Amino acid sequence: MTSYRKIARDGIWDNNVVFGQFLALCPLLAVTGTATNGLGMGLASTGVMVASGAAVSLARPLITPEIRIPAFVLIIATLVTIVDLALNAWAHELHKVLGLFIPLIVTNCAILGRAEAFASRQGPIPAAFDGLMMGAGFTIALVLLGGIREILGAGTLFADADILLGPRFAFLEMTVFPNYPGFLLLILPPGGFIVLGFLLAAKARIDQHMRDDQQPTETGARPRAFTAAGVLSPSEKQGEVS
């Protein structure tokens, strides 16, 4: 039986497209000069992931194993074309900023990989939910990286959200550091590599801390109690002697 909780955890944390699989780094570093660009790219990618997961799951009885990869690519390319035309029609400014990276969603290994590894083996609802969670994890990575780069590079957050995403997103705009001169390096691609490196290190540290916390429970060992001086408490000593 499909565990939706595990699907959500995999998409957002354990198997995150960026922090877990290290995929889609080209658009990640190219469009995350601001959090607004990252959010727009993330929402577009999420829409493709959800639709492609459901479409692949529904079409799998009609697709023979020999042609499954070309068929999956064709489905994804069709959906990306629809998203590209929709953005050009209703979010033209954002479409101009993201530019070539919208059509290049077709080449995103994460989308094709999930179609092959998950959607082609599951029902349409779990497949669509997996696409939603994978897209959410990718969007979080894009917004987080873009937000850090924008704050440290320009002193703003979600700048021009009303222009790129529409007037309804104007509430996101804020100035974090007034009269901030800016730090150009973080807005440029090298800054993306630097910030991404720190984020990957932070996730690795958190994962290690989580494993260390779970280890006593998994092995059945009782955690040792230490006093402020760093030695075993009397009760612990007595337990070791016995």
N, C-alpha and C positions, 0 to 999 in steps of 0.2 A: 504494500500500500504506500502511496506517495506521501512523504512527510513534507507538508508545506512549510513547517518551521525550519527544517533542514534546508529546503530550497532557498528560503529567505536568508538564512545565515550564510549559505554558500555564496549567494549573489552579492550580498552586501559586505561580507567580511572574509570568510575563509577562502573563497575562490573568486575574489574580486577581480574584475577584468584587468585592472591596472596593478593593484598592490599584491594580488595573488598569482595572476597569470602573466603579468608584464606584457600585455598586448595593447594595441591601439595607442602606442606611445607617440606616433607621428602626429595625429590630430591632437592628442593630449598636450603636447608641448607647443604646437603651432597656434592653437586657438585660445589658450588659457592666459592670454595677456590680461584679461579681466574676468571677473566672476560671471559677468553677463554673457560673454561669449561662451564660457564653459557651460552655463546653464542652457543656453540655446542649443549647443551641440549635443549636450546630454539628453535633452528632451527629444530631439530629432532621432538620436540613436535608440532611445528607449522605445519610441513608437515603432521603429523598424524591427527591433528585437521582439516586441510583443506580437506584432502582426506576422512576422516570419515564423515564430514558434508555432502559433496557431495554424498558419497556412501549411507548414511542413507536416505537422501532425495530421491534419485533415487529408493531405494529398499522399501520405505514405502508402496507402493501399494501392494507389494507381502508379506508383513509381517503382520500377524494377531496381534491384541492387546495383546493376551495372551502370545505370545512368543517374544514380541518386545525387552525386555531387554536382554535375551540370544542372540538374533540375533544381537543386537547392539554390545554386547561384542565380539561376533565372528568376526564381521566386523572390529572392532578396533584391536583385537588381530592379525588378518591377516595383517593389515597395519603396525602394530608395528613390526611384524616379518620381513616384507619386509624392513623396515627402519633399523632394527638391522643388517640384512645381508648386506645391502648396505653400512652401516658404517663400518662393519668389512672388506668389500672388498676394499673400496675406502678411508676410513679415519681410518685406523687400530689403529693408536696411540690414536686418540680421543676415539675410541671404547674401548680401554683398560682402559682409564681413567674413562670414564662414567660407564663402567662395567655393573653391574646388573640393574642400573637405567634405561637403555634403555628398556629392557623387561618389567620393572615395569610401563612403560607408560600406559600399558593396565589397570592398577588399578587406574590411575589418575581420580579422581571423576569429575574433570572439563570436561574431554572429554566425558565421558558417560552422564554427566549432560546436556551438550549442545546438544548432540545427542537426548536426550529425550525431553528437553524443547524447542529446537529451530529447529534443522535439521529435525525432524520427522513431523514438522508442516509447513515447508517452502519449496520453490522450491530449486533446486540444486545450483543456483547462489547465492541467499542470504545465504544459508547454508554454502557454501564454503567461502563466504566473512566473515561470522560470525566466522568461524574457523580461518580464517587468522587474524582477529582482536583480537580474544581471544589469539591466539598464539603469536601475536605481543606484546600484553600486558604482557603475561607470559615471553617472551624473554626479554622485557625491565626490568622486575623485576629481572630476573636472572642476567642479565649483570650489572644492577645497584648495586645489592647486592654484586656480585662477584668483581666488579670494586672497590667498597669502601673497601672491605676486603683486596683485593690484594694491593691497594695503601698504606693503613695504616699498613698492615701486612708485606709486602715485599718491598714496594717502587717502584713497577713496575706496568704496566698495559698491559693486553693481552700478558703476557709472554708465549713464546713457541707457538705463534699462527701459525707460519709457519710449525711447526712440527705436531701440532694437527689438524689444519684445512687445511693445504696445503700451498705451497709457495706463492700463490696469496694473502694470508692474512698476509704476513710478514710486510706490511706497518702499521699494527695495533700496533706492539710491540713498547713499549717506556719505558724508565726509568724515573720515576717521581722524585724520591729522590736518587741521586747518593750516594754511600757509606752508604746507610741506613742500620742500624743493624737489623731492622725487629722487629715486634711485634707479637710474636707467637700466642698470645691469639686470635687475630682477624682472623687468618687463621684456627684455630681449631673450631669445632662446637659451643662452647659457644660464640665465636665471632660472628657467624652467627645469633644467637639469639639476641645478643646485637644490632647489626646493623639493623636487621629486626625490632626490637622494635622502634628504632629511626625513621626508614622510615615510619612505620605505624603511629607514632605520627605526623610526618611531613605531611603526607597525610590528616590525620584527621584535622589538623590545617588549611591546605589549603581549604579543603571542608567547614569548618566552616566559613572561611573568604569569600568564594564564596557565601555561603548562606546569610551572613550578607550584602553583596553588593547587592544581588538580592531582599532582603526583602522590601526596600522602594519602588522599582518599582512594585513588586507584590501587595502590599497593597495600592498603590496609594498615600502613604505619601510622603511629600516633605522633603528631608533631611535638618536638621537645619544647619544654618551657625553660626559658632563661631568665635570670635575674638581670638587674641593671648592670651588674659587674661582668656579665657575659658568661657566667658559670651555670651549671644545672641547678635547679631548685632542689631542696632536700627531698621532696616527694619523688622527683625524677631520679635522683641518686639511689634512693631506696628501691625503686623499680628496677634499675639496672643491676643492682647487687643481687636481688632475688632472681 
